[in-house]
Amino acid sequence: MKKKNKIKEFVKDAIFGSIIGFINGFLGGGGGMVAVPLLKKAKNLDSKKSHATAIAVIFPLTIASSIVYGLTVELNWLNVLILSISVTVGGIAGSFLLKKLSNRIIRIVFACLMLFAGIFMIVKI
């Protein structure tokens, strides 16, 4: 029975991973907005673990997507370099802040960010 549950869990994780990967590849980075709520609900992770796991699983995906985009789209490599360094510094700062904030505050900040992003997309369309 345990083996059956492990297989079921593996299939569920693979499906969720595929959905997150598709969204990240299609939108160029929106996978985290889907990954965090999925991880919280499907894997019963708290906010800190959901965010940390989302970042960890999106990292290899981002590298793969970057290679595909780099081979198929003309990029300004100076912008890529500057933004890569800046994003890395911001990511490190954000990860330290994540450890210090409560799960409740993280949920509120994440919800506000998602709400702001949704409103911004509607207004800009």
Jmol script that loads the backbone (N, CA, C; Angstrom):
load data "model"
ATOM      1  N   MET A   1       0.817  -1.201   0.000  1.00  0.00           N
ATOM      2  CA  MET A   1       0.000   0.000   0.000  1.00  0.00           C
ATOM      3  C   MET A   1       0.856   1.258   0.000  1.00  0.00           C
ATOM      4  N   LYS A   2       1.958   1.235   0.732  1.00  0.00           N
ATOM      5  CA  LYS A   2       2.817   2.410   0.788  1.00  0.00           C
ATOM      6  C   LYS A   2       3.405   2.729  -0.578  1.00  0.00           C
ATOM      7  N   LYS A   3       3.774   1.697  -1.328  1.00  0.00           N
ATOM      8  CA  LYS A   3       4.353   1.904  -2.653  1.00  0.00           C
ATOM      9  C   LYS A   3       3.344   2.572  -3.581  1.00  0.00           C
ATOM     10  N   LYS A   4       2.082   2.175  -3.470  1.00  0.00           N
ATOM     11  CA  LYS A   4       1.025   2.767  -4.281  1.00  0.00           C
ATOM     12  C   LYS A   4       0.870   4.253  -3.972  1.00  0.00           C
ATOM     13  N   ASN A   5       0.933   4.625  -2.688  1.00  0.00           N
ATOM     14  CA  ASN A   5       0.834   6.033  -2.278  1.00  0.00           C
ATOM     15  C   ASN A   5       2.023   6.838  -2.786  1.00  0.00           C
ATOM     16  N   LYS A   6       3.214   6.241  -2.762  1.00  0.00           N
ATOM     17  CA  LYS A   6       4.395   6.931  -3.258  1.00  0.00           C
ATOM     18  C   LYS A   6       4.300   7.186  -4.760  1.00  0.00           C
ATOM     19  N   ILE A   7       3.786   6.206  -5.484  1.00  0.00           N
ATOM     20  CA  ILE A   7       3.608   6.375  -6.935  1.00  0.00           C
ATOM     21  C   ILE A   7       2.576   7.459  -7.209  1.00  0.00           C
ATOM     22  N   LYS A   8       1.469   7.441  -6.472  1.00  0.00           N
ATOM     23  CA  LYS A   8       0.421   8.457  -6.625  1.00  0.00           C
ATOM     24  C   LYS A   8       0.975   9.849  -6.321  1.00  0.00           C
ATOM     25  N   GLU A   9       1.763   9.971  -5.255  1.00  0.00           N
ATOM     26  CA  GLU A   9       2.383  11.238  -4.879  1.00  0.00           C
ATOM     27  C   GLU A   9       3.359  11.708  -5.957  1.00  0.00           C
ATOM     28  N   PHE A  10       4.124  10.783  -6.502  1.00  0.00           N
ATOM     29  CA  PHE A  10       5.073  11.109  -7.570  1.00  0.00           C
ATOM     30  C   PHE A  10       4.349  11.642  -8.803  1.00  0.00           C
ATOM     31  N   VAL A  11       3.287  10.972  -9.211  1.00  0.00           N
ATOM     32  CA  VAL A  11       2.512  11.398 -10.382  1.00  0.00           C
ATOM     33  C   VAL A  11       1.912  12.781 -10.144  1.00  0.00           C
ATOM     34  N   LYS A  12       1.358  12.992  -8.945  1.00  0.00           N
ATOM     35  CA  LYS A  12       0.780  14.302  -8.605  1.00  0.00           C
ATOM     36  C   LYS A  12       1.854  15.392  -8.673  1.00  0.00           C
ATOM     37  N   ASP A  13       3.019  15.124  -8.089  1.00  0.00           N
ATOM     38  CA  ASP A  13       4.111  16.094  -8.124  1.00  0.00           C
ATOM     39  C   ASP A  13       4.571  16.372  -9.550  1.00  0.00           C
ATOM     40  N   ALA A  14       4.626  15.333 -10.364  1.00  0.00           N
ATOM     41  CA  ALA A  14       5.047  15.500 -11.762  1.00  0.00           C
ATOM     42  C   ALA A  14       4.049  16.360 -12.544  1.00  0.00           C
ATOM     43  N   ILE A  15       2.765  16.161 -12.279  1.00  0.00           N
ATOM     44  CA  ILE A  15       1.735  16.969 -12.956  1.00  0.00           C
ATOM     45  C   ILE A  15       1.845  18.429 -12.523  1.00  0.00           C
ATOM     46  N   PHE A  16       1.951  18.654 -11.213  1.00  0.00           N
ATOM     47  CA  PHE A  16       2.100  20.025 -10.719  1.00  0.00           C
ATOM     48  C   PHE A  16       3.364  20.665 -11.289  1.00  0.00           C
ATOM     49  N   GLY A  17       4.453  19.923 -11.295  1.00  0.00           N
ATOM     50  CA  GLY A  17       5.709  20.435 -11.834  1.00  0.00           C
ATOM     51  C   GLY A  17       5.587  20.806 -13.302  1.00  0.00           C
ATOM     52  N   SER A  18       4.884  19.996 -14.065  1.00  0.00           N
ATOM     53  CA  SER A  18       4.690  20.283 -15.490  1.00  0.00           C
ATOM     54  C   SER A  18       3.869  21.554 -15.693  1.00  0.00           C
ATOM     55  N   ILE A  19       2.849  21.727 -14.880  1.00  0.00           N
ATOM     56  CA  ILE A  19       2.020  22.937 -14.972  1.00  0.00           C
ATOM     57  C   ILE A  19       2.855  24.167 -14.633  1.00  0.00           C
ATOM     58  N   ILE A  20       3.596  24.090 -13.546  1.00  0.00           N
ATOM     59  CA  ILE A  20       4.446  25.209 -13.140  1.00  0.00           C
ATOM     60  C   ILE A  20       5.493  25.502 -14.220  1.00  0.00           C
ATOM     61  N   GLY A  21       6.117  24.464 -14.742  1.00  0.00           N
ATOM     62  CA  GLY A  21       7.117  24.630 -15.787  1.00  0.00           C
ATOM     63  C   GLY A  21       6.543  25.259 -17.043  1.00  0.00           C
ATOM     64  N   PHE A  22       5.355  24.809 -17.458  1.00  0.00           N
ATOM     65  CA  PHE A  22       4.727  25.373 -18.644  1.00  0.00           C
ATOM     66  C   PHE A  22       4.442  26.856 -18.454  1.00  0.00           C
ATOM     67  N   ILE A  23       3.866  27.210 -17.313  1.00  0.00           N
ATOM     68  CA  ILE A  23       3.541  28.614 -17.052  1.00  0.00           C
ATOM     69  C   ILE A  23       4.806  29.458 -17.021  1.00  0.00           C
ATOM     70  N   ASN A  24       5.851  28.955 -16.376  1.00  0.00           N
ATOM     71  CA  ASN A  24       7.109  29.699 -16.311  1.00  0.00           C
ATOM     72  C   ASN A  24       7.715  29.870 -17.696  1.00  0.00           C
ATOM     73  N   GLY A  25       7.719  28.810 -18.484  1.00  0.00           N
ATOM     74  CA  GLY A  25       8.265  28.892 -19.837  1.00  0.00           C
ATOM     75  C   GLY A  25       7.425  29.772 -20.748  1.00  0.00           C
ATOM     76  N   PHE A  26       6.113  29.687 -20.628  1.00  0.00           N
ATOM     77  CA  PHE A  26       5.209  30.450 -21.484  1.00  0.00           C
ATOM     78  C   PHE A  26       5.199  31.928 -21.130  1.00  0.00           C
ATOM     79  N   LEU A  27       5.171  32.236 -19.844  1.00  0.00           N
ATOM     80  CA  LEU A  27       5.082  33.627 -19.408  1.00  0.00           C
ATOM     81  C   LEU A  27       6.440  34.240 -19.083  1.00  0.00           C
ATOM     82  N   GLY A  28       7.474  33.429 -19.080  1.00  0.00           N
ATOM     83  CA  GLY A  28       8.810  33.950 -18.811  1.00  0.00           C
ATOM     84  C   GLY A  28       9.058  34.253 -17.349  1.00  0.00           C
ATOM     85  N   GLY A  29       8.405  33.582 -16.439  1.00  0.00           N
ATOM     86  CA  GLY A  29       8.716  33.775 -15.026  1.00  0.00           C
ATOM     87  C   GLY A  29       7.530  33.809 -14.104  1.00  0.00           C
ATOM     88  N   GLY A  30       6.354  33.438 -14.547  1.00  0.00           N
ATOM     89  CA  GLY A  30       5.186  33.491 -13.682  1.00  0.00           C
ATOM     90  C   GLY A  30       4.931  32.223 -12.889  1.00  0.00           C
ATOM     91  N   GLY A  31       5.839  31.258 -12.978  1.00  0.00           N
ATOM     92  CA  GLY A  31       5.626  29.981 -12.316  1.00  0.00           C
ATOM     93  C   GLY A  31       5.513  30.068 -10.809  1.00  0.00           C
ATOM     94  N   GLY A  32       6.208  31.010 -10.194  1.00  0.00           N
ATOM     95  CA  GLY A  32       6.172  31.155  -8.746  1.00  0.00           C
ATOM     96  C   GLY A  32       4.793  31.511  -8.228  1.00  0.00           C
ATOM     97  N   MET A  33       4.060  32.295  -8.997  1.00  0.00           N
ATOM     98  CA  MET A  33       2.715  32.696  -8.584  1.00  0.00           C
ATOM     99  C   MET A  33       1.778  31.494  -8.544  1.00  0.00           C
ATOM    100  N   VAL A  34       2.102  30.465  -9.315  1.00  0.00           N
ATOM    101  CA  VAL A  34       1.302  29.246  -9.304  1.00  0.00           C
ATOM    102  C   VAL A  34       1.909  28.235  -8.335  1.00  0.00           C
ATOM    103  N   ALA A  35       3.231  28.174  -8.289  1.00  0.00           N
ATOM    104  CA  ALA A  35       3.916  27.176  -7.466  1.00  0.00           C
ATOM    105  C   ALA A  35       3.620  27.346  -5.982  1.00  0.00           C
ATOM    106  N   VAL A  36       3.650  28.553  -5.496  1.00  0.00           N
ATOM    107  CA  VAL A  36       3.472  28.773  -4.058  1.00  0.00           C
ATOM    108  C   VAL A  36       2.097  28.295  -3.578  1.00  0.00           C
ATOM    109  N   PRO A  37       1.002  28.722  -4.202  1.00  0.00           N
ATOM    110  CA  PRO A  37      -0.301  28.217  -3.732  1.00  0.00           C
ATOM    111  C   PRO A  37      -0.443  26.701  -3.905  1.00  0.00           C
ATOM    112  N   LEU A  38       0.092  26.155  -5.000  1.00  0.00           N
ATOM    113  CA  LEU A  38       0.020  24.706  -5.198  1.00  0.00           C
ATOM    114  C   LEU A  38       0.776  23.960  -4.099  1.00  0.00           C
ATOM    115  N   LEU A  39       1.960  24.433  -3.783  1.00  0.00           N
ATOM    116  CA  LEU A  39       2.752  23.783  -2.742  1.00  0.00           C
ATOM    117  C   LEU A  39       2.076  23.879  -1.384  1.00  0.00           C
ATOM    118  N   LYS A  40       1.450  25.012  -1.118  1.00  0.00           N
ATOM    119  CA  LYS A  40       0.770  25.175   0.168  1.00  0.00           C
ATOM    120  C   LYS A  40      -0.402  24.201   0.283  1.00  0.00           C
ATOM    121  N   LYS A  41      -1.189  24.097  -0.762  1.00  0.00           N
ATOM    122  CA  LYS A  41      -2.393  23.253  -0.711  1.00  0.00           C
ATOM    123  C   LYS A  41      -2.062  21.774  -0.909  1.00  0.00           C
ATOM    124  N   ALA A  42      -1.325  21.459  -1.964  1.00  0.00           N
ATOM    125  CA  ALA A  42      -1.096  20.062  -2.321  1.00  0.00           C
ATOM    126  C   ALA A  42      -0.094  19.363  -1.408  1.00  0.00           C
ATOM    127  N   LYS A  43       0.903  20.091  -0.938  1.00  0.00           N
ATOM    128  CA  LYS A  43       1.950  19.485  -0.118  1.00  0.00           C
ATOM    129  C   LYS A  43       1.849  19.886   1.348  1.00  0.00           C
ATOM    130  N   ASN A  44       0.853  20.694   1.679  1.00  0.00           N
ATOM    131  CA  ASN A  44       0.632  21.151   3.053  1.00  0.00           C
ATOM    132  C   ASN A  44       1.875  21.802   3.658  1.00  0.00           C
ATOM    133  N   LEU A  45       2.541  22.645   2.874  1.00  0.00           N
ATOM    134  CA  LEU A  45       3.716  23.366   3.352  1.00  0.00           C
ATOM    135  C   LEU A  45       3.303  24.723   3.895  1.00  0.00           C
ATOM    136  N   ASP A  46       4.024  25.227   4.888  1.00  0.00           N
ATOM    137  CA  ASP A  46       3.743  26.578   5.356  1.00  0.00           C
ATOM    138  C   ASP A  46       4.287  27.590   4.340  1.00  0.00           C
ATOM    139  N   SER A  47       4.001  28.852   4.560  1.00  0.00           N
ATOM    140  CA  SER A  47       4.364  29.884   3.580  1.00  0.00           C
ATOM    141  C   SER A  47       5.863  29.934   3.320  1.00  0.00           C
ATOM    142  N   LYS A  48       6.671  29.879   4.361  1.00  0.00           N
ATOM    143  CA  LYS A  48       8.123  29.961   4.172  1.00  0.00           C
ATOM    144  C   LYS A  48       8.639  28.796   3.338  1.00  0.00           C
ATOM    145  N   LYS A  49       8.193  27.590   3.664  1.00  0.00           N
ATOM    146  CA  LYS A  49       8.656  26.416   2.916  1.00  0.00           C
ATOM    147  C   LYS A  49       8.121  26.427   1.487  1.00  0.00           C
ATOM    148  N   SER A  50       6.904  26.911   1.300  1.00  0.00           N
ATOM    149  CA  SER A  50       6.337  27.001  -0.052  1.00  0.00           C
ATOM    150  C   SER A  50       7.151  27.948  -0.928  1.00  0.00           C
ATOM    151  N   HIS A  51       7.472  29.113  -0.395  1.00  0.00           N
ATOM    152  CA  HIS A  51       8.252  30.085  -1.161  1.00  0.00           C
ATOM    153  C   HIS A  51       9.656  29.569  -1.436  1.00  0.00           C
ATOM    154  N   ALA A  52      10.295  29.003  -0.426  1.00  0.00           N
ATOM    155  CA  ALA A  52      11.653  28.489  -0.598  1.00  0.00           C
ATOM    156  C   ALA A  52      11.677  27.340  -1.609  1.00  0.00           C
ATOM    157  N   THR A  53      10.709  26.451  -1.532  1.00  0.00           N
ATOM    158  CA  THR A  53      10.638  25.327  -2.470  1.00  0.00           C
ATOM    159  C   THR A  53      10.366  25.820  -3.882  1.00  0.00           C
ATOM    160  N   ALA A  54       9.478  26.799  -4.018  1.00  0.00           N
ATOM    161  CA  ALA A  54       9.168  27.349  -5.339  1.00  0.00           C
ATOM    162  C   ALA A  54      10.426  27.925  -5.985  1.00  0.00           C
ATOM    163  N   ILE A  55      11.206  28.671  -5.225  1.00  0.00           N
ATOM    164  CA  ILE A  55      12.441  29.245  -5.756  1.00  0.00           C
ATOM    165  C   ILE A  55      13.400  28.141  -6.172  1.00  0.00           C
ATOM    166  N   ALA A  56      13.532  27.123  -5.322  1.00  0.00           N
ATOM    167  CA  ALA A  56      14.467  26.033  -5.614  1.00  0.00           C
ATOM    168  C   ALA A  56      14.076  25.262  -6.873  1.00  0.00           C
ATOM    169  N   VAL A  57      12.771  25.023  -7.078  1.00  0.00           N
ATOM    170  CA  VAL A  57      12.371  24.257  -8.260  1.00  0.00           C
ATOM    171  C   VAL A  57      12.343  25.118  -9.517  1.00  0.00           C
ATOM    172  N   ILE A  58      12.160  26.401  -9.364  1.00  0.00           N
ATOM    173  CA  ILE A  58      12.123  27.271 -10.537  1.00  0.00           C
ATOM    174  C   ILE A  58      13.534  27.591 -11.048  1.00  0.00           C
ATOM    175  N   PHE A  59      14.539  27.469 -10.183  1.00  0.00           N
ATOM    176  CA  PHE A  59      15.912  27.780 -10.588  1.00  0.00           C
ATOM    177  C   PHE A  59      16.358  26.978 -11.819  1.00  0.00           C
ATOM    178  N   PRO A  60      16.297  25.631 -11.802  1.00  0.00           N
ATOM    179  CA  PRO A  60      16.739  24.901 -13.003  1.00  0.00           C
ATOM    180  C   PRO A  60      15.838  25.180 -14.212  1.00  0.00           C
ATOM    181  N   LEU A  61      14.559  25.384 -13.948  1.00  0.00           N
ATOM    182  CA  LEU A  61      13.628  25.707 -15.023  1.00  0.00           C
ATOM    183  C   LEU A  61      13.998  27.028 -15.686  1.00  0.00           C
ATOM    184  N   THR A  62      14.374  27.995 -14.886  1.00  0.00           N
ATOM    185  CA  THR A  62      14.749  29.300 -15.403  1.00  0.00           C
ATOM    186  C   THR A  62      16.002  29.205 -16.265  1.00  0.00           C
ATOM    187  N   ILE A  63      16.941  28.396 -15.849  1.00  0.00           N
ATOM    188  CA  ILE A  63      18.150  28.200 -16.661  1.00  0.00           C
ATOM    189  C   ILE A  63      17.787  27.594 -18.012  1.00  0.00           C
ATOM    190  N   ALA A  64      16.951  26.552 -17.996  1.00  0.00           N
ATOM    191  CA  ALA A  64      16.545  25.913 -19.257  1.00  0.00           C
ATOM    192  C   ALA A  64      15.790  26.895 -20.149  1.00  0.00           C
ATOM    193  N   SER A  65      14.844  27.637 -19.575  1.00  0.00           N
ATOM    194  CA  SER A  65      14.083  28.625 -20.357  1.00  0.00           C
ATOM    195  C   SER A  65      15.004  29.708 -20.908  1.00  0.00           C
ATOM    196  N   SER A  66      15.980  30.123 -20.115  1.00  0.00           N
ATOM    197  CA  SER A  66      16.925  31.153 -20.562  1.00  0.00           C
ATOM    198  C   SER A  66      17.719  30.690 -21.768  1.00  0.00           C
ATOM    199  N   ILE A  67      18.132  29.438 -21.755  1.00  0.00           N
ATOM    200  CA  ILE A  67      18.881  28.896 -22.896  1.00  0.00           C
ATOM    201  C   ILE A  67      18.012  28.904 -24.147  1.00  0.00           C
ATOM    202  N   VAL A  68      16.769  28.451 -24.006  1.00  0.00           N
ATOM    203  CA  VAL A  68      15.864  28.426 -25.167  1.00  0.00           C
ATOM    204  C   VAL A  68      15.628  29.838 -25.689  1.00  0.00           C
ATOM    205  N   TYR A  69      15.313  30.776 -24.784  1.00  0.00           N
ATOM    206  CA  TYR A  69      15.096  32.163 -25.209  1.00  0.00           C
ATOM    207  C   TYR A  69      16.371  32.740 -25.826  1.00  0.00           C
ATOM    208  N   GLY A  70      17.510  32.463 -25.223  1.00  0.00           N
ATOM    209  CA  GLY A  70      18.779  32.984 -25.721  1.00  0.00           C
ATOM    210  C   GLY A  70      19.104  32.486 -27.119  1.00  0.00           C
ATOM    211  N   LEU A  71      18.678  31.280 -27.449  1.00  0.00           N
ATOM    212  CA  LEU A  71      18.932  30.716 -28.772  1.00  0.00           C
ATOM    213  C   LEU A  71      17.899  31.161 -29.805  1.00  0.00           C
ATOM    214  N   THR A  72      16.728  31.574 -29.359  1.00  0.00           N
ATOM    215  CA  THR A  72      15.652  31.875 -30.310  1.00  0.00           C
ATOM    216  C   THR A  72      15.252  33.346 -30.382  1.00  0.00           C
ATOM    217  N   VAL A  73      15.679  34.148 -29.421  1.00  0.00           N
ATOM    218  CA  VAL A  73      15.305  35.559 -29.379  1.00  0.00           C
ATOM    219  C   VAL A  73      16.575  36.397 -29.284  1.00  0.00           C
ATOM    220  N   GLU A  74      16.609  37.498 -30.008  1.00  0.00           N
ATOM    221  CA  GLU A  74      17.770  38.379 -29.917  1.00  0.00           C
ATOM    222  C   GLU A  74      17.704  39.154 -28.602  1.00  0.00           C
ATOM    223  N   LEU A  75      18.683  38.920 -27.750  1.00  0.00           N
ATOM    224  CA  LEU A  75      18.711  39.550 -26.430  1.00  0.00           C
ATOM    225  C   LEU A  75      19.800  40.611 -26.361  1.00  0.00           C
ATOM    226  N   ASN A  76      19.576  41.612 -25.523  1.00  0.00           N
ATOM    227  CA  ASN A  76      20.599  42.600 -25.209  1.00  0.00           C
ATOM    228  C   ASN A  76      21.392  42.018 -24.044  1.00  0.00           C
ATOM    229  N   TRP A  77      22.563  41.471 -24.324  1.00  0.00           N
ATOM    230  CA  TRP A  77      23.321  40.723 -23.318  1.00  0.00           C
ATOM    231  C   TRP A  77      23.844  41.610 -22.198  1.00  0.00           C
ATOM    232  N   LEU A  78      24.059  42.899 -22.456  1.00  0.00           N
ATOM    233  CA  LEU A  78      24.461  43.798 -21.382  1.00  0.00           C
ATOM    234  C   LEU A  78      23.330  43.935 -20.371  1.00  0.00           C
ATOM    235  N   ASN A  79      22.096  44.096 -20.863  1.00  0.00           N
ATOM    236  CA  ASN A  79      20.934  44.145 -19.968  1.00  0.00           C
ATOM    237  C   ASN A  79      20.795  42.837 -19.187  1.00  0.00           C
ATOM    238  N   VAL A  80      21.007  41.722 -19.875  1.00  0.00           N
ATOM    239  CA  VAL A  80      20.910  40.421 -19.218  1.00  0.00           C
ATOM    240  C   VAL A  80      21.925  40.338 -18.073  1.00  0.00           C
ATOM    241  N   LEU A  81      23.148  40.778 -18.321  1.00  0.00           N
ATOM    242  CA  LEU A  81      24.196  40.727 -17.291  1.00  0.00           C
ATOM    243  C   LEU A  81      23.855  41.613 -16.094  1.00  0.00           C
ATOM    244  N   ILE A  82      23.477  42.850 -16.368  1.00  0.00           N
ATOM    245  CA  ILE A  82      23.152  43.794 -15.293  1.00  0.00           C
ATOM    246  C   ILE A  82      21.954  43.288 -14.481  1.00  0.00           C
ATOM    247  N   LEU A  83      20.907  42.848 -15.171  1.00  0.00           N
ATOM    248  CA  LEU A  83      19.720  42.354 -14.470  1.00  0.00           C
ATOM    249  C   LEU A  83      20.011  41.061 -13.711  1.00  0.00           C
ATOM    250  N   SER A  84      20.846  40.205 -14.269  1.00  0.00           N
ATOM    251  CA  SER A  84      21.187  38.950 -13.582  1.00  0.00           C
ATOM    252  C   SER A  84      21.890  39.222 -12.260  1.00  0.00           C
ATOM    253  N   ILE A  85      22.818  40.140 -12.270  1.00  0.00           N
ATOM    254  CA  ILE A  85      23.521  40.494 -11.029  1.00  0.00           C
ATOM    255  C   ILE A  85      22.550  41.125 -10.040  1.00  0.00           C
ATOM    256  N   SER A  86      21.732  42.054 -10.519  1.00  0.00           N
ATOM    257  CA  SER A  86      20.774  42.739  -9.645  1.00  0.00           C
ATOM    258  C   SER A  86      19.751  41.776  -9.061  1.00  0.00           C
ATOM    259  N   VAL A  87      19.235  40.873  -9.882  1.00  0.00           N
ATOM    260  CA  VAL A  87      18.249  39.907  -9.419  1.00  0.00           C
ATOM    261  C   VAL A  87      18.872  38.965  -8.389  1.00  0.00           C
ATOM    262  N   THR A  88      20.124  38.596  -8.594  1.00  0.00           N
ATOM    263  CA  THR A  88      20.810  37.723  -7.640  1.00  0.00           C
ATOM    264  C   THR A  88      20.954  38.411  -6.285  1.00  0.00           C
ATOM    265  N   VAL A  89      21.363  39.659  -6.297  1.00  0.00           N
ATOM    266  CA  VAL A  89      21.499  40.417  -5.044  1.00  0.00           C
ATOM    267  C   VAL A  89      20.134  40.555  -4.363  1.00  0.00           C
ATOM    268  N   GLY A  90      19.113  40.903  -5.133  1.00  0.00           N
ATOM    269  CA  GLY A  90      17.765  41.020  -4.577  1.00  0.00           C
ATOM    270  C   GLY A  90      17.248  39.698  -4.042  1.00  0.00           C
ATOM    271  N   GLY A  91      17.548  38.608  -4.740  1.00  0.00           N
ATOM    272  CA  GLY A  91      17.116  37.285  -4.293  1.00  0.00           C
ATOM    273  C   GLY A  91      17.761  36.879  -2.975  1.00  0.00           C
ATOM    274  N   ILE A  92      19.031  37.196  -2.834  1.00  0.00           N
ATOM    275  CA  ILE A  92      19.726  36.896  -1.576  1.00  0.00           C
ATOM    276  C   ILE A  92      19.116  37.708  -0.439  1.00  0.00           C
ATOM    277  N   ALA A  93      18.886  38.993  -0.682  1.00  0.00           N
ATOM    278  CA  ALA A  93      18.275  39.846   0.347  1.00  0.00           C
ATOM    279  C   ALA A  93      16.878  39.334   0.704  1.00  0.00           C
ATOM    280  N   GLY A  94      16.104  38.973  -0.307  1.00  0.00           N
ATOM    281  CA  GLY A  94      14.758  38.465  -0.066  1.00  0.00           C
ATOM    282  C   GLY A  94      14.750  37.162   0.716  1.00  0.00           C
ATOM    283  N   SER A  95      15.715  36.291   0.451  1.00  0.00           N
ATOM    284  CA  SER A  95      15.756  35.017   1.173  1.00  0.00           C
ATOM    285  C   SER A  95      16.096  35.225   2.644  1.00  0.00           C
ATOM    286  N   PHE A  96      16.958  36.199   2.938  1.00  0.00           N
ATOM    287  CA  PHE A  96      17.244  36.507   4.348  1.00  0.00           C
ATOM    288  C   PHE A  96      16.013  37.090   5.033  1.00  0.00           C
ATOM    289  N   LEU A  97      15.272  37.943   4.322  1.00  0.00           N
ATOM    290  CA  LEU A  97      14.064  38.535   4.888  1.00  0.00           C
ATOM    291  C   LEU A  97      12.994  37.465   5.112  1.00  0.00           C
ATOM    292  N   LEU A  98      12.892  36.512   4.191  1.00  0.00           N
ATOM    293  CA  LEU A  98      11.913  35.434   4.306  1.00  0.00           C
ATOM    294  C   LEU A  98      12.085  34.676   5.621  1.00  0.00           C
ATOM    295  N   LYS A  99      13.327  34.458   6.016  1.00  0.00           N
ATOM    296  CA  LYS A  99      13.593  33.730   7.267  1.00  0.00           C
ATOM    297  C   LYS A  99      13.130  34.513   8.491  1.00  0.00           C
ATOM    298  N   LYS A 100      13.108  35.833   8.398  1.00  0.00           N
ATOM    299  CA  LYS A 100      12.808  36.664   9.564  1.00  0.00           C
ATOM    300  C   LYS A 100      11.320  36.969   9.736  1.00  0.00           C
ATOM    301  N   LEU A 101      10.558  36.911   8.658  1.00  0.00           N
ATOM    302  CA  LEU A 101       9.139  37.268   8.722  1.00  0.00           C
ATOM    303  C   LEU A 101       8.279  36.073   9.127  1.00  0.00           C
ATOM    304  N   SER A 102       7.139  36.360   9.723  1.00  0.00           N
ATOM    305  CA  SER A 102       6.203  35.296  10.098  1.00  0.00           C
ATOM    306  C   SER A 102       5.462  34.806   8.852  1.00  0.00           C
ATOM    307  N   ASN A 103       4.913  33.592   8.946  1.00  0.00           N
ATOM    308  CA  ASN A 103       4.139  33.035   7.832  1.00  0.00           C
ATOM    309  C   ASN A 103       2.953  33.929   7.489  1.00  0.00           C
ATOM    310  N   ARG A 104       2.327  34.516   8.486  1.00  0.00           N
ATOM    311  CA  ARG A 104       1.162  35.393   8.264  1.00  0.00           C
ATOM    312  C   ARG A 104       1.555  36.609   7.426  1.00  0.00           C
ATOM    313  N   ILE A 105       2.649  37.253   7.781  1.00  0.00           N
ATOM    314  CA  ILE A 105       3.113  38.433   7.032  1.00  0.00           C
ATOM    315  C   ILE A 105       3.475  38.038   5.600  1.00  0.00           C
ATOM    316  N   ILE A 106       4.108  36.902   5.438  1.00  0.00           N
ATOM    317  CA  ILE A 106       4.484  36.439   4.098  1.00  0.00           C
ATOM    318  C   ILE A 106       3.240  36.212   3.249  1.00  0.00           C
ATOM    319  N   ARG A 107       2.208  35.583   3.831  1.00  0.00           N
ATOM    320  CA  ARG A 107       0.952  35.363   3.094  1.00  0.00           C
ATOM    321  C   ARG A 107       0.323  36.687   2.676  1.00  0.00           C
ATOM    322  N   ILE A 108       0.318  37.656   3.566  1.00  0.00           N
ATOM    323  CA  ILE A 108      -0.283  38.962   3.259  1.00  0.00           C
ATOM    324  C   ILE A 108       0.496  39.665   2.147  1.00  0.00           C
ATOM    325  N   VAL A 109       1.815  39.686   2.256  1.00  0.00           N
ATOM    326  CA  VAL A 109       2.647  40.332   1.232  1.00  0.00           C
ATOM    327  C   VAL A 109       2.452  39.641  -0.120  1.00  0.00           C
ATOM    328  N   PHE A 110       2.444  38.311  -0.116  1.00  0.00           N
ATOM    329  CA  PHE A 110       2.273  37.559  -1.363  1.00  0.00           C
ATOM    330  C   PHE A 110       0.898  37.834  -1.980  1.00  0.00           C
ATOM    331  N   ALA A 111      -0.139  37.831  -1.158  1.00  0.00           N
ATOM    332  CA  ALA A 111      -1.496  38.104  -1.656  1.00  0.00           C
ATOM    333  C   ALA A 111      -1.587  39.513  -2.240  1.00  0.00           C
ATOM    334  N   CYS A 112      -0.991  40.482  -1.573  1.00  0.00           N
ATOM    335  CA  CYS A 112      -1.002  41.864  -2.078  1.00  0.00           C
ATOM    336  C   CYS A 112      -0.257  41.961  -3.403  1.00  0.00           C
ATOM    337  N   LEU A 113       0.859  41.276  -3.491  1.00  0.00           N
ATOM    338  CA  LEU A 113       1.627  41.281  -4.731  1.00  0.00           C
ATOM    339  C   LEU A 113       0.836  40.670  -5.876  1.00  0.00           C
ATOM    340  N   MET A 114       0.176  39.544  -5.612  1.00  0.00           N
ATOM    341  CA  MET A 114      -0.637  38.904  -6.653  1.00  0.00           C
ATOM    342  C   MET A 114      -1.791  39.809  -7.065  1.00  0.00           C
ATOM    343  N   LEU A 115      -2.432  40.430  -6.099  1.00  0.00           N
ATOM    344  CA  LEU A 115      -3.538  41.343  -6.385  1.00  0.00           C
ATOM    345  C   LEU A 115      -3.055  42.524  -7.224  1.00  0.00           C
ATOM    346  N   PHE A 116      -1.940  43.125  -6.812  1.00  0.00           N
ATOM    347  CA  PHE A 116      -1.362  44.253  -7.557  1.00  0.00           C
ATOM    348  C   PHE A 116      -1.010  43.828  -8.979  1.00  0.00           C
ATOM    349  N   ALA A 117      -0.385  42.666  -9.135  1.00  0.00           N
ATOM    350  CA  ALA A 117      -0.002  42.191 -10.471  1.00  0.00           C
ATOM    351  C   ALA A 117      -1.244  41.979 -11.345  1.00  0.00           C
ATOM    352  N   GLY A 118      -2.304  41.408 -10.758  1.00  0.00           N
ATOM    353  CA  GLY A 118      -3.521  41.187 -11.528  1.00  0.00           C
ATOM    354  C   GLY A 118      -4.174  42.492 -11.972  1.00  0.00           C
ATOM    355  N   ILE A 119      -4.261  43.445 -11.061  1.00  0.00           N
ATOM    356  CA  ILE A 119      -4.848  44.751 -11.393  1.00  0.00           C
ATOM    357  C   ILE A 119      -3.998  45.450 -12.455  1.00  0.00           C
ATOM    358  N   PHE A 120      -2.686  45.395 -12.289  1.00  0.00           N
ATOM    359  CA  PHE A 120      -1.778  46.021 -13.254  1.00  0.00           C
ATOM    360  C   PHE A 120      -1.974  45.418 -14.648  1.00  0.00           C
ATOM    361  N   MET A 121      -2.106  44.094 -14.717  1.00  0.00           N
ATOM    362  CA  MET A 121      -2.293  43.444 -16.017  1.00  0.00           C
ATOM    363  C   MET A 121      -3.629  43.845 -16.652  1.00  0.00           C
ATOM    364  N   ILE A 122      -4.675  43.961 -15.846  1.00  0.00           N
ATOM    365  CA  ILE A 122      -5.988  44.343 -16.385  1.00  0.00           C
ATOM    366  C   ILE A 122      -5.946  45.786 -16.881  1.00  0.00           C
ATOM    367  N   VAL A 123      -5.357  46.669 -16.106  1.00  0.00           N
ATOM    368  CA  VAL A 123      -5.303  48.082 -16.482  1.00  0.00           C
ATOM    369  C   VAL A 123      -4.448  48.290 -17.735  1.00  0.00           C
ATOM    370  N   LYS A 124      -3.371  47.560 -17.867  1.00  0.00           N
ATOM    371  CA  LYS A 124      -2.438  47.725 -18.987  1.00  0.00           C
ATOM    372  C   LYS A 124      -2.903  47.031 -20.262  1.00  0.00           C
ATOM    373  N   ILE A 125      -3.940  46.199 -20.171  1.00  0.00           N
ATOM    374  CA  ILE A 125      -4.433  45.517 -21.368  1.00  0.00           C
ATOM    375  C   ILE A 125      -5.288  46.447 -22.123  1.00  0.00           C
TER     376      ILE A 125
END
end "model"
wireframe off; spacefill off
backbone 0.3
color backbone group
